[in-house]
């Protein structure tokens, strides 16, 4: 069995990590799928980013903060970019960027209306491949907008109108465009684009591989000169054209783009066409949309530079393809001045890098699993890697504006992100979805690091550490949320992610990185303090936080509930903080252990030096070591462990006793946790005399308390926390016995258990054993939370029992909606009221494993299998059952597809009844094309969330980000031989 370290790709990763001069990751898929419609590019007075910079403007208007493109790559500061353009001779514009509806146009918010797939990628981007499906008929831009607007205005429950629904892919009238990259070396990138005509008639495609500079020179800064960046043709033969690339400003030097046999090379400038927008004269005769205008006019428009120079250049290939024919175009971007760039070495390199990728992923998951399972995991990793993006946003500059005439409105200084002037983003960051969410999201990113940890541990650690740095984290300790509102509050999951990444590194490579753990711990302590100071309004250890990433989970908008004097005591906010406490306790315990082990090492060194003492100077050396021994022997981290232990007890006590105004967060009648709404008297129907109301919505809000569970091994408690921690713990037992009355804390050891029992150490949980079993009875009930494909965000109980709240005469309602929501809260594009969400399911599975690690077979519950059989299972077995259900969303199944006739299933294309032997994937619902067509059925999309009944993918279609944790689920099941 080959280890990761012994593979060719593993060695490249090691070289990158150990040799700072090695730059295998310098070039990668760092170009966004969408830059238009972002906050960064918004210059409107009212913050309407979608409308201020539209898709229609993007072909003609230079971006300020980044670039976008199809299957794009760039260097790690996005100075030089490469992407493709396409034209089918039917569209009014060339296809240079992906199209989708804005938040205002879509009937369920913003949504990309294209089909593209991330098929492969390696951590150093030594090999990358993706596939884009380009229709041969005119792209139905207006039809998509008009129909979705119609549905939005007439039936908010209607599914999204998708590109497939237009019929444009009928009879396979489209091109498959496969874009592949292979690095021969760090600065030598081979590019191969294979175009296939899937239709039954001949078709012409204009392929435009395009090289361009990010525009840094138009904003008035003297250190950014256009003269430092240039593209020009230095060779133009029938079989080979060469573009010289010079970039002096960023020390990228000179390189060449070799183009095999193009029809012509087209040049323009990556600058705004001011005339098109009536913004005055153009700064150049040739502007950003010049190549577009030249191509769609079939060469009639004089909009490209005949002198063959510019800052944007396209190699033009006119491909006439017979039905079923494939033609391949080859290019090469290299720092080497090559005479024969397309020799046999070109094909040999591609073959080798593909083999390297196969070898690497076999080493990552060396277990005996079905090919389909392996393919899903590999595409999940590919999606994660393709979703890296150069993210550039300097908030101070954005608020104040550049020296150029295009200034932001004065109102911006009192608007969005005004309190985040310290924020300076100029990094490669993992995006949730490079089209729908082309900006970082703090709590999403925490989940991203887990699949990354399986394949590139250094990148995973750097992502977590980056968000705790002083140019990201607010001076008050808050962590930046996302660009629409950096001050929003997300669940505090970074400590959990840091610990998981640390343990994964220890498992895979034999040793965790304690320096990383220590660095993030210090900053996360500030974040914890911010939470305590800002989100515990009453000072009673019951926390708020607003929507906390769960968007429309509540009956009211928990972030913007406007009722004077009202507040919400949140079950999930408090539970997240309890989890945060335990994560920090776990980390501090580990760091205390590291300190004690270090002191032992120092002691050995002291003894060694003492034996060698001959001079007085050596005595000074001994004294120095003795000081170090003393310092490390009394660990500061032991004090921190004690602090977090104490704080957890206080939160757990608050969570498990009477809440504000004599209403429990735990409802004794329903045996479930609910949020409490406190309001002025007589404002809320059903509230008690003090104005308090338990909002009895059975949702994830009541399951999240399960996340706060942890055990500290007995040897850690006994050997590493003995100086102070146990004394503090014993003090609490003696002096604060009420904090331990909830039966949620235990300490098992040889001193207080029979010798036959295992020593299981310190067990802490927000939920005691009895309540755990009550909650699980609902969670594992198929008429409530349990779906064939995981745990729903809202109990199905609310399908026939909607929860209704009356606030000042206005009705608020929650009902079970397994797909999209018909209610517009949070734009209607993110629904937690019934669908299945991968990240919270992942946390539930981990919690079940932790409960089992302590309780073992002491806790067994009844759990249905997918065959309908009710089995008694321990909690490890339940975790495996849930993992299988979640992974089955993407895997082939046999038998009839129940989604094909469901009105709530995916609307991607027509449907016809498959035979019982024809395989199908739940993720694609009733989509005939995705389920049957050999050119579609094995391409996997990792959606944002999934239908609560049939598992069909919903929401953002490329949110591999946190849905990418399915790769970890597959890994865990493979280790347990659960696929056999």
N, C-alpha and C positions, 0 to 999 in steps of 0.2 A: 504494500500500500504506500503510494507516494504521498509525502506530507506536502502541505501548502508551500512551506519554505523551500522545498526541493524542486518545485516546478519552475519553468522558465519565467512565468509571470510572477511567481512568488519571489524569485531572485530580483526581478526588476523592482518590486515593491521594497525589498530589503535595501537595494541600492539607493532608492529614492529616500528611504528613511535614514540610512547610515551615512550617506555621502551627500551633503547639502548641495554639492555642485551638480548632482544628477538631477535631471529635469524630465523624467518620463511623463509626468503629469502636466508639463507646461502647456501642451496642446490637448484640448478635449472638447466635449460637446457643450461648451459654455455659452452658446448663443441661445437666447430666449426663443420660445415659440411665439411669444406675443410681447411686444413692448408698448404698442399703442393701447390706449384705454387704461393706463396705469396711473397711480398717484404721482409717480416720479415725473411723468411727462405732462402733468396737468397744470395749465396756466389760467384756469377759469377763476372768476371771482367767487363762485359758490361751491367750488370743490366737486363739480360734476365731471369727474375724470373720464368716464366713458364717452361723454359727448364732446369733450374738449379736444381729444385727439382720437379720431376714428380710423377704422380700417381703410376707408376710402382715402383719407388724407395720408396714410402711412407710406404709400408709394412715392409721394411727392415731398414729404416733409422730413427733414433731418431730425433724428432723435437726439436728445440732450444727454441721457443717462445710460444708454445701452443700445444694443441692436437685436433684431430678430431675424428669423429665416427658417427655411425648411431643412431639417437634418444638418443644422449649422454646427461648425466648429470654430474655435478661436484660440488664441493664446490666453494665458491666465489673467491678463489685464485687458483683454478684448481690444487690442490695438488693431489686429488683422483678423478679419472674419472670412469664412468661406461658407457658402450655402448654395442651394440650387434654385433656379427659376424654370418654369414650364409654361408652354403655351400650346393649346390644341387647335388653333386656328378658328375656334368658335367663341372663346371668351373675349370680353371687351378689354380685359387687362391680363397681363401675364401673372401666373401664380408664383409670387415671390414669398408669400407668407400665408399662414393658415387663417382661415376665415371662421368666424363664429358670431353669435348674437351677443349683444351687450346685455347688461343687467336689466335695462329698460325694455329691450326688444323681446327677450325670451319669455315664454310663458311660465318658465320656472327659473328665471334668472339667466345669467350668462352661460353660454354653452358653445363649445367648439363644434362646427359642422363639417368635419373632415374625417377621413379614415387614414390613420397612420399608426405604425406599430414599431416599438423598440424591440428588435429581435435579438440583439446580442451586444455585449460590451464587456470589457475587462477593466479592472481597477486603474491600470495605468493608461487605459484607452489605446493600448497597443493594437487592439482589434475592435471595431465598432460596425454595427450594421443596423439599418432600419428600413422600413418599407412604407412607401406612400402610394395610395391608390387615387389616380387622377382621372376623372371622367372625361370621355371623349366628346360629349355634348357640352353645350354652354352651361357653366356652373350656375345653379338657380339661386343667385343671391337674393333677388327680390321675393321670390316664392317662399323662401325660408323665413324671411322677415315677416311677410304679410300673413302667412298661415299661423305662425306662432303668436303674432299680435292678435289675430282673430280668436285663437283659442284662449289667450289670456283674458280677453274682454268678454268672452261668452261662456267659458267653462273652465274655471281655474283648476278643476280636478283632471282635466285632459292631459294625456302624456305629451311630452315634447314631440314636435314635428321634426323628424331627423332627415338628414340627407338621403338615407336609404328609402325613406317614404316617398320621395319625389319620383322614384322609378329610374333615376339616372344610371343606376348600375344594372338595370335589366339587360338580359342577353349578354352580360359581361362586356358591355361597351365602356371599357376603361383601360388605362395603362397601369401596370404594376411598375413602380419605379423603386428599385432596390439600390440604396446608397451604402457603400461599404468603404471603410477606411482601415488601413494597416500601416503601422509605423515600422519602417526598417530600422530607424534609430530615433532618438529624441526629437530631432529636427528634420526628419525625412519622412513625409506622410504620403503614402500611396492611396489613390482614390479611384474607385471603380464603381461606375453607375450602370446598372443593367436595366434596360427598359423593355417590357414585354407587352405586346398587344393581346389582351385577353378576349377581344371581340371576334366576330365572325367576318369582318370586312377589313380591308386595308385602312390604315389610319396614319396620319402624320403628327409627329410631336416635335416641337422645338425645345430642345434641352439647353439650359443656360447655366452651367456651373459658374458661379460668380464669386469674385474676390473683392473685398472692399475694406476700407479703413473705417473704424468708428470715428465719427466726426467729433473731434476734440478742439478744433481750431475756430469754430464759428461763434464762440461765446465770449470772446474779448480778452482772453488771458494771454499775456505776452510770452509765456513759456510754452505755449502750444501753437506751433507754426505749421501751416499747411505745407510749406516748402520742405519740411522734414519727412514728408510722406509722399511717395509717388509710385505709380504703376505705369509701366510702358512696355511696348513690344520690342524685344531685342532679336527675335527670330521669327520668320513667318514663311515656312515651307509647306508644301501640300500635306505632308505627313506629320509635321511638328511645328507648333507655334509656342513661343516662350515669352512669358511675361516676367519682367524684372520687378521685384518688389523691394523697395527701400523704405525703411522705417528707422530714422536716426533718433527720433525723440525719445523712444523707450528702449534704446540699446538693443533693438532686435536685429539691427544690421540689415544685410542684404540676403535675399533668397529669390527663388525662381518658381513660378508655376508653369509646369510643362503640360501642354495640352496636345493630345494625340489627334491630329487631323481634323480640326474644327473648320467649319465653313468660313468663319471670320472671328475676329476679336473686336468687341465693342467697348468703348470707353466713355465714361461721363464722370461727374463729380458727385460725391455723396453730400449734396447740399440742397437746401430747401428751394423748391420752385415757387418763389415769392409771387410771381405774376399770377399763378393759378389761384392764389388766395387773395389777390389784390392787396398784397403787403408791400408793394413797391417793386423796384427793379431787382433782378437776380444778380448775385455776386459773381456768377459765371455764366457763360453762354450755354454750358452743359450742366444739367442739374440731375437730381436723384432719379426722377422718372424718365430720364432721357432714353435709356435702353428699352424701357417698357413702350414708349411711344414709337420708337424706331421699329420694334418687332411687330406690334399690332398693326402698324401702317404698312407692313411688309417692305420696309426700307425706304418709304417715301418721305418720312419725317426726317428733317436734318437736325437730329437731336443727340447725335453721338459725335465724339471728337475725331475728326479724320486724321489728326496728328498722332493718334494711338497713345495717348497719355491721359491720366486722370487719377482719381482716388476710388473709383469703382470700375471694374472690368468684368465682362462676361465672355466666355468662349461660347460661340453659337454653333450648335449642332442641329441640323435638320434631319430628323430620322423618319424615314418612310418604312412602316412595318406591315408586313403581310399578316393575316390572321394567325395567331399563335407564335409569331416570330419574336425573338429576343435579340436586341443589339446592345453592345457594351461599349461604353466610353471610358477611356482611361486618362487620368491626370496625376500629377505628382507635385506636391509642394515641398520644396527642399532647400536647405542651406547649401547644398552641394551643387556646383556647376557641372552638370552632367552632359556628356555627349550622346549617351544612349539611355535615356530614362526609362524606356519600355522594353528593355531586354528581357531575357528569360528570368532574370533576377526578380522582376516585378511579380510574375505569377508565383515564383517560388516563395517570395516573402509573404504573399497573401495566404498561401497554403500553410506555411509555417506558423503564422500568427493565428490562423483558425485552429490549428492543431494545439498551439499553446493554450488557447482558450478552453478547448476540450479537456486538456490535461489539468488545467487549473480547477475547473468546476467539478471534475471528477474527484480531485483531492479535497475540495471543500465539502462535498457530500459523497463520501466513498462507500455508502451503504447500498445494499441491494434493493432498489426501488423500481417501480414500473417506469418505462420510458416517458409516459405522459406526465407523471409526477415530476420527473427530472426536468422535463421541458418547461413546465409551469414555473418551477423554482428558478430556472435559468432566465426565463423571460422576466420574472420579478426582479432579479438582480440587474438585468439589462435596463429595465425601466428606472430603477434607482439610479444607475450610473448615467443614463441619458438625461436625468432630471437635475443634474448639476448645472448651475448657471452662474455666470459672472454677474454679481448683484452690486450695483453702484448707486449710492444715494447718500449725499452729504447734506443733511437736513438744514444746517445753517446756511449753506449756499442756496439751497432750494427756497428757503423762506425769504432770503434777502434779494435773490436774483443775481444774474450775471452782469458783467459790464456792458453787454449788448443791449440794443434798443428793446428787445422782447423781454419785458419785465413782468414779474408776477404782480397781481393786484395787492394793494396795501392791506386789504382784508385778510390776506394769507397770514400775516404776522399774528393775527388773533384767532387763527383757525386751526386746521388739522395739524397735529404734531408740533405745535408751537413750543411745547415744553421739552422737546427732544433735540435741542440745538447741538448737543454734544455728539450726536449719532453720526458716525462716519463709516459707511459701508462701502467696501471696495474689495470684495472677496468672492471666492468660489463657494457657493452655498447650495445645499440640497433644497430644492423647491418642492412644494406639495404637488404641483402640476404646472409645467412651464407654459401652458396656455391659460388655463382657467385661474390659476393662482401663481403667477410668475413673480412671487415675492415670498420671502421667508415667513413662516408662521411658527412661533416659538414652541408650542406644544406638539405640533405635527413633527417638527424636526427631532424632538426627543425620541419619537418612535422610529424615525428614519435611521437613527444611529444603530439600531439593533441589527437589521439586515446588513448594513454596512460593516458592522463589527465582524460578521462572518467572512467577509471578503477583503476588507481594507480597514484594519483596526486603527491605523493612524488617522485616516480621514474621519472615522467616527469620533475619535477623541478630540480632534481639532475642532470639529463642529460644535461639540458641547462646550469646549473651553472658550471658543470664540465668543459665544453669547454671554459669557461672564466677564469679558474684558471691559475695561473702562470706557472704550469708545462705542460699546454696544449697551451695556447695562447702565441704567439711569443712576446718577449720583446718589439718589435716595434708596437705591437697592432694587428697584423694580426692573424686571426683565422685559425687553421690548417684545411686543406681541406680533404686529404685522403692520404694513405700511398704511393701511386705511385708518388705523388708529393704534399707534405704538403704545398708548396708555391703556388699552383694553387689558382685561385680566384673563389669562389662560390658566388652566390647571397647572399647579407647580410640580411637574413630572421630571424635571431635569436631574434631580438627585437620584431618582429611581433609575433613569437612563444611565447616569454615570456609573452607578453601582453595577448595573447589568452589563455594561460595556467592559468594565473592569473584570468582572467574573468570566465573561466570554473570552477575554484575552488570556486570562489565567488558564482556562480550560483548553484553548486551542494551542497556545504557545508555551504553556507551562509556568508562566509568571505574569501577574498583573502589574500594571504600571502605577505604583504607589505615588509617584511624583504627580502624575495626572490627577489621581484621586485627591491628593492633598491640595492641589491648586484649585480645583473646582469646589472643594469643600469650603474653602475660605470665602469664596464669592457667594456660594449658595447660602452661607450663614447670613450674609447681608440680605439676600432675597427673602429668607425666612423671617428676618426681623421686619422687613417691609410689609410682609403679609400680616404679621402680628399687629403692627402699628396702624395699618391702613384698612384692613378688612375685618377687624373685630370691633365693630362700631360700639357695642355696649361694654366691651372689655370683659366679656363672660366666656371667652373661648368658643363661642359660636360664630362661625365665619360667614361672610357674604361672598361677593365676587361677581355677581351678575350672571350672565349667560354661561360663563366658564366653558366656552367651547362647544356647548350643547345646544346652541342656537335656539330652536323653538321648542325645547323639551318641556317648558312650563306652560301653564295656562295663561300666564302673562309674560310680557317681555321683562325678564329679570334684570336686564341692564338699564332699561329706560322706562321703568314703571313710574308714572307721574301721578302721585297722590301725596299731597302734603302730609308729613308726619308718618308715612308708611315705611316699613322696612321688612325685609325677608330674612328669616333665619334659615340658612340653606343646609340641608342634609349633605349635599355633595360638596359644598364649599368647606364645611367642617371636616368631612371625611378626607378630602384631598389634603388638608393640613395635617390631619392625623397620619396619613400615609407619608407626607413630607417629613414629619417628625421621626417616624420609624426608619425611613431611608437615611436620614442624617445620623440617627443612632447607630445604624448598621455600619455606615462609613466611618464614623468616629471610633467605633469599636475596632474596626480593622486597622485604622491608623494608630490607635493605641497599641495594638499588637505589633505593628511595624516598629514603633518606637521602642518597645520593650526588647524586641529581637535585636534592634540596633544597639541597645545598651549592653546586651550580652556580648555582641561583637566587640564593642569598645573595651569591655572588661577583659576579654581575651587579649586584646592588643596591649592593654595596660600591664597585664601580667608578663607578657612577652618583653615589653620594654623594661620592666622592673628587673627582670633577670639579666638584662644587658647593661644595667647602670654602671657607669664608670666615672662620669664627669658630673659636676654640679649642674651643667646645662641640661643633662638628661632628667634631672629631678624636676626641672621646669616643664619638660615635655610630659612627664608623668602627671604632674598637677593639672596640666591642660586636659589630659585624657580623663582624669578623675572628675573634673568639672563636667565634661561631656557625659560621663556615665551618670552622674547625679542628675543632670538635666533631663536626660532621656529616660532615666528610671522613673521619674515622676512626670508622666505624660500629660500635656495639656489636653490631649484628645480624650483622656479619661474624664476630665472635667466636662468636656463638651458632651460626652456620652451621658453623663449624669444630668446635664441640662435638658437634653432632648428626651430622656426618660421621664423626667419630672413634667415637662410640657405635655408629653403624650398623656400622662395620667390626668392632667387637668382637662385636656380636650375630650378624652374618653369619658370623664365624669360628666362634663357638660352635655355631651352627646347622648348619654344614657340615662339622664335624669330629666326632670321636668324642664321644659323650655320656657320661653318667655310667656308670662301671663297664664301660667298653669296649664299649658298645653304641651304634651310630649312631642318631640321629634319622632320618637318611636311610638307608633300607635298600637296600644296593647290589644285592641279589638281586631285590627286587620293583621297584626304581626308584621308590620312593615314600617320603613322610615319615610316620612313626608316632610316637605318644606312647611314652615310656619309663616303666615302673613300677619304681621302686626300693623294695625291701622287705627286711625282715630275712630272713636265709637260711632256706630250707625252708618259707616261708609261702605262696609262690606257685608253683603247678605250672608247670614249663617255664622258670622263671627260671634264670639262670646261677649260677655258684658264688658270685657277689657279691650275688645276690638281685635282679638287674636283668632286666627282660623288655621286649622290644619288642612292644607290643600292636598286632598287625597287622590293624587295622580300616581298610579303605579307605573313608575318609569325607572330608568337607569339611576335617577337621583336616589332611589331606595336600595339599589344594588351596589353603588359605589362605596358604601361603608365596608364592604368586603375587601376592598383594596388595602385597607389599613391592617395588615397582619405581618408579623415578623418574628423570627426566632433568633436568639443569640446563642451560639453553641456553648455547651457547658464548659469546655476547656477555655474559651475566650473569657467567660464570666469568672472562672476560677483563677486562671493564670495571668490574665492580662488586665482585668478590671478590678483587681482585688484591693488596691490601695484606697480607693475612694468610692467607687461606684457601689459596691455592696453595702458600705456604710450608709450611703445616702438612701439606697433602696430599703435597707432595714429601718432607717429613720422614718421613711414614709409609711412603712407597714405599721410601725408603732404609733406615730403621731398623726397620721392622716388615714386612718383605716377606712373612712368613707370612700376614699378614692379607689379602694380595692374591692368594694362591695358588689361590683358589677360582674364578677366572675369572668373577667376577660384577660386576666394576667395570672400566669403561673410560673413558678420556678421549680423545675424538677432536677433533683440531684441525688447522689447516693446518700446524702444526709436526711432527705425527707421523703424518699421513696424506697420501696422494697428493693432489695439487691437484684431481684430478677428483672426489674423494669429498666429500660434504657435511660441513660442520662441525656435528657433532651434540652437542657439549658433553660434559658429565659424565653417565655412565650408571651407575646403581647398582641392583642387584637382589639379592634374597636368593637367587634361584635362577639358576644360570648357564645358558648357552645349551643345553648338552647335557641337563641335568636338566629344563629347561623342556620340551624336546621329549619326554622320557620321560613326564613328567606329563601333557602334552597328549594323548599316545597313549591313555592311560586315560580322561581326561576326555571325549574325543571318540569314545569307543567306546560304541555303543548297548547292548552287553551289560554295560557297567559304569556310567558316570555319565550318559551322554547320553540324554536322553528327547526325545520329539517336542516337549516343552514347556519345555525348559531342562535345567539340570544338577541331578541328584539330590543329596540330602544324603548318601547312602550308596550305594556301588556295588552294582549288581544282582548282582554276583559273589557277594554274601553270601546270595542267595536259595537257591542250592544249596550254598554253602560258609559256613554260619554260623560266626562266631568265638566260641569257647567259652574262658572263663577260669575256672580253679578257684582259689578263695581260701579257704584253711583248710577245705577239704572242701566248700565251697558253690559251686555252678555259677553263673556269670554268662555271659550270652549276648547276642550281637548278630546279628540276621538282617535281611534286607531286608524292610521293611514300607512299601509305597508309599503307604499311606493313614494311618489311625490306628494307634497302637501298642497291642499287647495287654499291654504291660508298664506298670506303674503309676508308673515313675520320673517325678518332677516332676508328679505328678497325672494323667499319662496324657493331658493335653490339648494337648501340644506335642510333635510327633514329627519328629525330624531324621534318622530312620533310613530314608530313601528318598524322602520327598516333596521337592518343589521349593520353595525359598524365594526370594522375589524379591530381598531386599536383598543376599544373598551372590552371587547371579547377577549383580546389577548391578555389584558390585565386580569380579567375574571379567571381565565385559565391558570395564570401564574398564581393567583391567590388560592385557588383550589389545591394546587400543588403544595403550597406552603401550609395550608391547613392539614393536608394529608401527612406532610413530613412530621408534624407534631402529633396529630391524633391517630394516624394510621387507621386501622380497622375499627377503632372506637366509634368512628362516625361512618355510617353507611346510609345511603339514601336511595329512594326509588327513582330510577331514571329511565325514560323510554329510549329504546334504540330506534334507528331510522326504519327498521322493519315493523315497528309498532309494539314490539315486545317490551314489557316492563321488567327491568332487572334491578336487583339490589346491588349497588356499586359503592366502593369506597371513593373518596374524592379524587384520587389519582386516576381511577378508571373513568370518572365523570369528565376529568380534564381531557383525557384521550378521546372520549366520545365527542366532546365539543370541538376539539381540534380537527377531528375527522369531518365533522359537519361543515366547518368553515373552509377547509381545503377542498371539500367536494364541490364548492361553488364553481371552481375552475376546471375540475377534472371531468373526463368523459364518463357518461353513464349510459347504460343500455336500457331498453324498454321505452314505452311511450313517454313523450315529453308533455307533462301536464300544463305547461305554460302556453302551448301553441294556441289554445282556445280561450285563454284568460284575457279579459279586457284590461287587467292590471299589469300584464307582463310587458316586456320590452316591445316597443313598436318598430324595431329596426327591420323593416321589410315585410314581405308577405309571409304567410305560413301555410304549410300543408302537412298533413299528418304523417310523421315518419313511421317506418315499420318498427316493430318491437326490437329488432336487432340493430337498428341504426343508432350509433352513439350520438349523444348530445351533451352540451355543457349548460348547467343551470345559469351561469353568468350571462348567457345570451338569450335567455327567455324563449320567446316565440319567434325569433328572427330566423327565417328560413335560410338566408344567405350565410349567416354565421354558423348555423348548425350543420349545414350540408355541403356547402361549396368547398372543394378541396383547396382552393386558393384563399379561403377565409377561416375555415373551421379550427385550425391549429394555431391561429394568431390570438394571443391573449391580451385583453384589456383589463386593467386593474382599476375598477371604478371606485368612486368615493364611498359609496355605501350600496346596500343590496336589499332587494325586495324581501320584506319580512315573511312572506309565505313561500315564494318560489325561487328566491336566491338570485333573480335577475339583477344585473348591474344597473345602477342609477347614479345620477349626478355626474361630477367630473369624470371623464372616461380615462384619463391618464394620471389619476392620483395614485400612482404606484407608491408614492411617499409612505403614508402610514399603512396603506393596504399591503405594502411590500413586506410587512411582518409575516405575511403568509409564508415567506421563505423560511423564517424561523420556525413556524409551526411544522412545515414539512421536514425541516432538519430534526426537530425534536421527535416527530413521529418515526422518521427513518432510523434514528438512534435506538428507538424502542421496538424496532421491527414491526411497527403497527400497520404497515401496508401489505404485509404478507397474509 
